[in-house]
Amino acid sequence: MTLDTHGAPVYVRKEIVHNKHVVSALEERGAIFVNETDEVPEGATVVFSAHGVSPAVHEQAASRNLRTIDATCPLVTKVHNEAKRFAAEDIQILFIGHEGHEEVEGTMGEAPNNMTLVDGPAHVQEIEIDRSRPVAWLSQTTLSVDETLETVDMLREKFPELMNPPSDDICYATQNRQQAVKFIAPRCDVMIVVGSANSSNTVRLRDVALECGVPNAYRVDYASEIDPAWIADATTVGVTSGASVPEILVDGVVEFLAQHGISDIEEVETAREHLVFALPPELRKDIKSSGSAE
């Protein structure tokens, strides 16, 4: 939509979503992906990815007179707001997430003096906080639900006064997919997870499948990456995908399976998703102005 409105090139800080196909398709249309705002020409348009950015990144963009379009997922924005609210009340925040992930960097940038990263259950015993101050937990939106709850339980055992966030932080699409994998796992010999290696929620789906007893689970970006040997002796193959994976890639995997003798398809529905997010306000304004000009 930004390319349609502004034309190429449009700069994007980091990958807009963690999916190889989506990024490649946008590059073909004229999107230029950069790691930092100082790689964007002064005065140009830059889109912030769905994973969110810290206030420092907004300040850097403003200092370069960049026109910004904030495509942060509203669910990530919710966690940012929770972090700011806790920090304003001088509450310490234990943030459950993966070190180095863009969402973690952006969220922790909202309240760096109040936040401590907890990178999974194994990290809990290392955490030390000021026992005289209140403490709460928040989490990255794309984590494993089970691992997050395990981490919270361990944190609460160590810090009994630990407060919960106002609402669940894990993305509904992430939760729904993990629940669906748990539901079909007992019936599957093999699980194929469609999505990119740098997608946290995609990687978690493969982990969930293996934890639920699927003998073999594989992650692929495209159907062409499937080794026929993976499914040679399989009676039932499960197929799932990361939250940002286009449906055409899943269809490609289903077609590949059909070509290799697995053609009896059953769709399993464990939840219905009706939530629709609005376009970024900056883009809505641009589209409106463009329409008025016509």
C-alpha positions as CSV (number, residue, x, y, z in Angstrom):
1,M,0.0,0.0,0.0
2,T,2.9,2.4,0.8
3,L,4.5,1.6,-2.5
4,D,1.2,2.2,-4.3
5,T,0.8,5.6,-2.6
6,H,4.3,6.9,-2.6
7,G,6.0,4.9,-5.4
8,A,9.4,3.4,-5.3
9,P,11.7,3.5,-3.6
10,V,10.4,3.1,-0.1
11,Y,12.8,2.3,2.7
12,V,12.0,-0.2,5.4
13,R,13.9,-0.5,8.6
14,K,14.5,-4.2,9.2
15,E,12.3,-6.9,7.6
16,I,8.7,-5.7,7.6
17,V,7.8,-9.2,8.8
18,H,10.1,-12.2,9.2
19,N,9.2,-14.0,6.0
20,K,11.6,-14.5,3.1
21,H,8.8,-14.6,0.5
22,V,7.1,-11.3,1.6
23,V,10.5,-9.5,1.8
24,S,11.5,-10.7,-1.7
25,A,8.2,-9.7,-3.2
26,L,8.4,-6.2,-1.7
27,E,12.0,-5.8,-2.9
28,E,10.9,-6.7,-6.4
29,R,8.4,-3.8,-6.2
30,G,11.0,-1.3,-5.0
31,A,11.2,-1.6,-1.3
32,I,14.7,-1.2,0.1
33,F,15.4,-2.9,3.4
34,V,18.0,-1.3,5.7
35,N,19.2,-2.1,9.2
36,E,19.2,1.4,10.6
37,T,17.8,4.8,9.8
38,D,21.2,6.3,9.0
39,E,21.1,4.2,5.8
40,V,18.1,6.1,4.6
41,P,18.6,9.3,2.5
42,E,17.6,12.4,4.4
43,G,14.0,13.4,3.8
44,A,13.0,10.0,2.4
45,T,10.2,7.8,3.5
46,V,10.9,4.9,5.9
47,V,8.6,2.2,7.2
48,F,9.1,0.8,10.7
49,S,8.6,-3.0,10.8
50,A,5.8,-4.9,12.5
51,H,8.1,-5.7,15.4
52,G,8.2,-2.1,16.6
53,V,11.1,0.3,17.4
54,S,12.3,2.1,20.5
55,P,11.8,5.9,21.1
56,A,15.5,6.3,20.2
57,V,14.8,5.1,16.6
58,H,12.0,7.6,16.3
59,E,14.3,10.3,17.4
60,Q,17.0,9.3,14.9
61,A,14.5,9.3,12.1
62,A,13.3,12.8,13.1
63,S,16.9,14.1,13.2
64,R,17.3,13.0,9.6
65,N,14.0,14.6,8.6
66,L,12.7,11.2,7.5
67,R,9.0,10.7,6.7
68,T,8.0,7.7,8.9
69,I,5.2,5.2,8.6
70,D,4.9,3.1,11.7
71,A,3.7,-0.4,10.8
72,T,4.2,-1.7,14.3
73,C,1.7,-4.5,15.1
74,P,-1.0,-3.2,17.4
75,L,-0.3,-6.1,19.7
76,V,3.3,-5.1,20.1
77,T,2.2,-1.5,20.6
78,K,0.0,-2.7,23.5
79,V,3.1,-4.2,25.2
80,H,5.0,-1.0,24.6
81,N,2.2,0.9,26.4
82,E,2.2,-1.6,29.3
83,A,5.9,-1.1,29.7
84,K,5.6,2.7,29.8
85,R,2.7,2.5,32.2
86,F,4.6,0.2,34.6
87,A,7.8,2.3,34.4
88,A,5.8,5.5,35.1
89,E,4.7,3.8,38.4
90,D,8.3,2.9,39.1
91,I,7.5,-0.8,38.8
92,Q,10.4,-3.1,37.8
93,I,9.6,-5.1,34.6
94,L,10.9,-8.6,33.9
95,F,10.6,-8.9,30.2
96,I,10.4,-12.5,28.8
97,G,11.8,-12.6,25.3
98,H,14.8,-13.7,23.1
99,E,17.9,-11.5,23.3
100,G,18.6,-9.8,20.0
101,H,15.1,-10.1,18.7
102,E,13.9,-6.8,17.1
103,E,10.7,-6.8,19.1
104,V,12.7,-7.2,22.4
105,E,15.0,-4.3,21.5
106,G,12.1,-2.0,20.6
107,T,10.1,-2.8,23.7
108,M,13.0,-2.6,26.1
109,G,13.9,0.7,24.6
110,E,10.6,2.1,26.1
111,A,11.8,1.8,29.6
112,P,15.5,0.7,29.7
113,N,16.0,1.6,33.3
114,N,13.1,-0.4,34.5
115,M,13.4,-3.6,32.4
116,T,15.4,-6.8,32.8
117,L,15.4,-9.4,30.0
118,V,14.5,-13.0,31.0
119,D,15.5,-15.2,28.1
120,G,13.5,-18.3,29.0
121,P,13.3,-20.6,32.0
122,A,17.1,-21.3,32.1
123,H,17.7,-17.6,32.7
124,V,15.4,-17.2,35.7
125,Q,18.0,-18.1,38.4
126,E,20.4,-15.4,37.2
127,I,17.8,-12.6,37.7
128,E,18.3,-10.2,40.6
129,I,16.1,-7.2,41.3
130,D,15.4,-4.7,44.0
131,R,13.2,-6.6,46.5
132,S,12.0,-3.3,48.0
133,R,10.2,-2.2,44.7
134,P,7.2,-3.8,43.0
135,V,7.8,-6.1,40.0
136,A,5.7,-7.2,37.1
137,W,6.3,-9.3,34.0
138,L,5.7,-8.7,30.3
139,S,6.5,-10.9,27.2
140,Q,7.5,-10.8,23.6
141,T,4.3,-11.5,21.6
142,T,5.7,-14.4,19.5
143,L,6.9,-16.8,22.1
144,S,5.9,-20.3,22.9
145,V,2.8,-20.1,25.2
146,D,4.0,-23.1,27.3
147,E,7.5,-21.9,27.7
148,T,6.3,-18.4,28.7
149,L,4.0,-19.8,31.3
150,E,6.8,-22.0,32.6
151,T,9.1,-19.0,32.9
152,V,6.4,-17.0,34.7
153,D,5.9,-19.8,37.2
154,M,9.6,-20.0,37.9
155,L,9.8,-16.2,38.3
156,R,6.8,-16.2,40.6
157,E,8.4,-18.9,42.7
158,K,11.5,-16.7,43.0
159,F,9.6,-13.4,43.3
160,P,6.2,-14.2,44.9
161,E,5.1,-10.6,44.6
162,L,5.3,-10.7,40.8
163,M,2.4,-8.9,39.2
164,N,0.7,-9.9,35.9
165,P,0.3,-7.7,32.9
166,P,-3.2,-6.2,32.4
167,S,-3.9,-8.8,29.6
168,D,-2.2,-11.7,27.8
169,D,0.8,-10.5,25.7
170,I,1.2,-13.5,23.4
171,C,-0.2,-12.7,19.9
172,Y,-3.5,-14.4,19.3
173,A,-2.3,-15.8,15.9
174,T,0.7,-17.3,17.6
175,Q,-1.5,-18.9,20.3
176,N,-4.0,-20.2,17.9
177,R,-1.4,-21.9,15.7
178,Q,0.3,-23.5,18.7
179,Q,-3.1,-24.8,19.9
180,A,-3.8,-26.2,16.5
181,V,-0.5,-28.0,16.3
182,K,-1.1,-29.5,19.8
183,F,-4.5,-30.7,18.6
184,I,-3.3,-32.5,15.4
185,A,0.1,-33.6,16.7
186,P,-1.1,-37.0,18.1
187,R,-2.3,-38.0,14.6
188,C,0.8,-37.0,12.7
189,D,3.9,-38.9,11.6
190,V,5.5,-35.8,10.2
191,M,4.8,-32.0,10.7
192,I,5.7,-29.5,8.0
193,V,5.9,-25.9,9.3
194,V,5.9,-23.2,6.6
195,G,7.8,-20.1,7.5
196,S,11.2,-18.5,7.7
197,A,14.1,-19.4,10.1
198,N,14.2,-15.9,11.6
199,S,10.5,-16.0,12.5
200,S,10.3,-16.7,16.2
201,N,6.7,-17.9,16.1
202,T,7.4,-20.2,13.2
203,V,10.4,-21.8,15.0
204,R,8.2,-22.3,18.1
205,L,5.6,-24.2,16.0
206,R,8.2,-26.8,15.1
207,D,9.3,-27.0,18.7
208,V,5.7,-27.4,19.9
209,A,5.1,-30.3,17.3
210,L,8.2,-32.2,18.6
211,E,7.2,-31.6,22.2
212,C,3.8,-33.0,21.5
213,G,5.2,-36.2,20.2
214,V,5.4,-35.8,16.4
215,P,8.4,-38.0,15.4
216,N,9.7,-35.6,12.8
217,A,9.0,-31.9,12.2
218,Y,10.6,-29.7,9.5
219,R,10.5,-26.0,8.7
220,V,10.6,-24.8,5.1
221,D,10.1,-21.5,3.3
222,Y,8.9,-23.1,0.1
223,A,7.5,-26.5,-1.0
224,S,10.6,-27.0,-3.1
225,E,12.6,-27.3,0.1
226,I,10.8,-30.5,1.2
227,D,12.8,-33.7,0.9
228,P,10.5,-36.4,-0.4
229,A,12.4,-38.8,2.0
230,W,10.8,-36.9,4.9
231,I,7.3,-38.1,4.0
232,A,8.1,-41.4,2.2
233,D,6.9,-43.6,5.0
234,A,4.4,-41.2,6.5
235,T,0.7,-42.0,6.8
236,T,-0.4,-38.6,8.1
237,V,1.4,-35.3,7.5
238,G,0.4,-32.2,9.4
239,V,0.9,-28.8,7.8
240,T,0.9,-25.4,9.6
241,S,2.5,-22.0,9.1
242,G,3.9,-19.0,10.9
243,A,1.6,-16.0,11.5
244,S,3.0,-13.9,8.6
245,V,3.1,-16.6,5.9
246,P,1.1,-15.9,2.8
247,E,-1.5,-18.6,2.0
248,I,0.0,-19.3,-1.4
249,L,3.0,-20.9,0.3
250,V,0.9,-23.2,2.3
251,D,-1.1,-24.1,-0.8
252,G,2.2,-24.9,-2.5
253,V,3.1,-27.4,0.3
254,V,-0.3,-29.1,0.1
255,E,0.1,-29.4,-3.7
256,F,3.6,-30.9,-3.2
257,L,2.2,-33.5,-0.8
258,A,-0.6,-34.4,-3.2
259,Q,1.9,-35.0,-5.9
260,H,3.8,-37.4,-3.6
261,G,0.8,-39.5,-2.7
262,I,-0.7,-37.6,0.2
263,S,-3.8,-36.2,-1.3
264,D,-6.6,-36.9,1.3
265,I,-6.7,-33.5,2.9
266,E,-8.6,-32.6,6.1
267,E,-8.7,-29.0,7.3
268,V,-8.8,-28.8,11.1
269,E,-10.2,-25.6,12.6
270,T,-9.5,-24.9,16.3
271,A,-10.2,-21.2,16.3
272,R,-11.6,-18.4,14.1
273,E,-9.7,-15.2,13.6
274,H,-11.9,-12.1,12.9
275,L,-9.6,-9.4,14.1
276,V,-8.7,-6.8,11.4
277,F,-6.0,-4.1,12.0
278,A,-6.3,-0.7,10.5
279,L,-3.5,0.7,8.2
280,P,-0.9,2.9,10.0
281,P,-2.4,6.4,10.6
282,E,0.3,8.1,8.5
283,L,-0.6,5.9,5.5
284,R,-4.4,6.4,6.0
285,K,-3.7,10.2,5.9
286,D,-1.6,9.9,2.7
287,I,-4.3,7.8,1.0
288,K,-7.0,10.3,1.9
289,S,-4.9,13.2,0.7
290,S,-4.2,11.3,-2.6
291,G,-7.9,10.7,-3.1
292,S,-8.7,14.3,-2.4
293,A,-6.1,15.4,-5.0
294,E,-7.7,13.3,-7.6
